[in-house]
Amino acid sequence: MSVEAASASPPLIAPDHPSFAEMTAVFTRIGLLSFGGPAGQIALMHKVLVEEKRWISETRFLHALNYCTLLPGPEAQQLATYIGWLLHGTRGGIVAGTLFIIPGFFVILALSASYALFQQTDILTSLFYGIKAAVLAIVVEAVLRVSRRALRNGVMVALAALAFIALFFFAVPFPLVVLTAGIFGYVGARQRPDLFAAGGHGGKSKADTGPAVIDDNVPEVDPSWRRAVRVVLVWGGLWVLPWVLVGLAFGWGSSFASIYAFFSQMAVVTFGGAYAVLAYVAQEAVVTFGWLQPGEMIDGLALAETTPGPLVLVLTFVGFLAAYRDGLGLDPLLAGVLGAALTTWATFVPCFLWIFLGAPYIERLRNNKAVSGALAAITAAVVGVILNLAIWFGMHVVFNDVQRITWGPLNMALPVLPTIDWIALALCILAGFLVFRTKLGMLWTLALFGVLGVAVGLLP
């Protein structure tokens, strides 16, 4: 049965609540297949958790995503943590969020070591060359699917279009786009609640495909000050502890302490994901600290784009090279692994803090019409955000060179047309046909295009 048919005749009974083991297995699968940056990862979670499993309704999925887009750090990983928390409380959030990171961490760790030792990652690069074509098709399908359900009227369509124009053509900062949409929705919902309603009775949207495990139910969590203080102490302590340990072991001015302090700072200001801080991190890593050579940050981003997990794992690459080259007498590889682990911990532990601290309050505000209006407007803007990410990703898949054009207020990325990769384009067209016209599953599609990518890499 197609997605459209399923939507036309939604199931009447919600599936059983998944066991902790079943949830763990599904998020392991998501972690292993989460290619394509935030657009591909959100698309994957939507397909698996909303469409296939019906563990969370469309309305609740978008409500959680809205909150995650407001936070610093990778929104897709935070969304996984949020949904895991909804399903199985704190332990569910920890497992879902961690499994979203672990596969990509070990892949980028191996790639970083290979880069440091040999600067050769040809086989894996070929493998992910094909996978990226399949991911692009999956992302396009997700944009179409989410837009059909989130853009319920002309106002929402206009918000999505304006968000896309602001991001793609004028490089308006991501937080400003989301904040503006939220303010517009908050004010608009007080004047015309019918245009900004998040759903019908009980907060349920007509866009939902049918009853889900997480539907109208609210988690049994009291968002009290006592709980908030406990969350801050636990996760704040886990955030600070490694810095104290490396400071005592290696010295407060050591490379390891500097790595941890710097990337802890990045965790607080990384609104908009990896691309938003890439230039700043590159400047600091090359000029201020001397951790990387010019151009190596782009190499790291290229490696991060070919691995599962959040794109901010490019910071793990930076942390590995920084410690590899200044290991304070440790074996270089051991120092690199320690630097990578410290960077990853400093980057992602705060993500758990933001979710576990704020999610209970966000859940309690679902029935507040003004707040729901703000989040509904953010939902529409997020469609424009995902479309912008999809086009950005597509340009980098199909073209070998993408340049930035600036002219007055215009500030946009455009492909260099003579650098088109005809093989990549052909793979993307084939992937689009398989995703939209056949019933070949996502796993088989990704595996097939991984094989095709390796085959292309073996061509003379």
C-alpha angles and dihedrals in degrees: 000000000000125000090249092053092048090051091051092053107029118194114259099214125063116232120252117277106267118247118242090253092051092049090049092052093050094048089048087057091047091050092052094048101038098118128144104056123266095325093054093041095050089047091052094049091047092052095046103035101033105027106029107027100023089213091141130024124241091249095052092043091055092043090056092044091052091058093046092053089060093057131084113250134040109334095202093057090046090050090054089050092049094051092046088052091051091051102042110002124240096340090051091052092048093050096044094046094044095047088053089060107034101072092048092044094056092044093050089044091055092044091048091051091048090048093049093047104035108359085226124121099148100138096049091042089055092047093053092041088073096037092057090061090056092045091053091056091048090050092051090050090051093050090053094045096048094043092054090057104034100043099068099158143012094273092057092046090051092050091051091048093048092048091051093047092048093050102037102037103028105024091229108184111269096233091053092054093050094043093050091050091049094051091047091051093046093052093039093052090057091054103033109014090171091067095046102037112135091212145319129283114348091011093287118146126218085229091072115110094219141297114337136188090250102041124121094343119112121215113255094242124127108219092213129155089247091058092044092053091048092051092049092049095048100042094032088053092050088050095051099037099079091050090054092047096049091043091055094042101042106013132269092264094048125119091251093053090046091050092051095045093048096049092044086059090049091053090064098049104035096112110161097025132258098334092056093061101028096101094046095047091046092052094048094043093049105031107025103033102018091222096135138031119239110280096021092102089063089050088053092050090050090054092047091051090057096051132076117255135044119337090232085078081090083083088061087058090052092048091050094052093043093055094037089060096041107030098151093236097318121126104278095238092047090048090049092052090049091049091049092049092049092049093048093047093049090048101048109029090073088055090064089048093055093049100044091044099045108027097079090054092047090051092051090052095057093100095047102106097207093048091043088052090053091050092045089055090048088051090057091047090050089059087060090046093053091047090052091050091047093053091045090050092045093052091053092048097050100033129053094210130039120181132195118237120204124185118155107310091346113106115163143143118243130179120246097241098210089059094064114141104221094190091053090048091051091050090050092051091049091047090050091053092050094046097045102032109030136052095233106140124243094250093052091045092053092045092049093051092045088058091046090051092053090048090053090049091056093055114109 
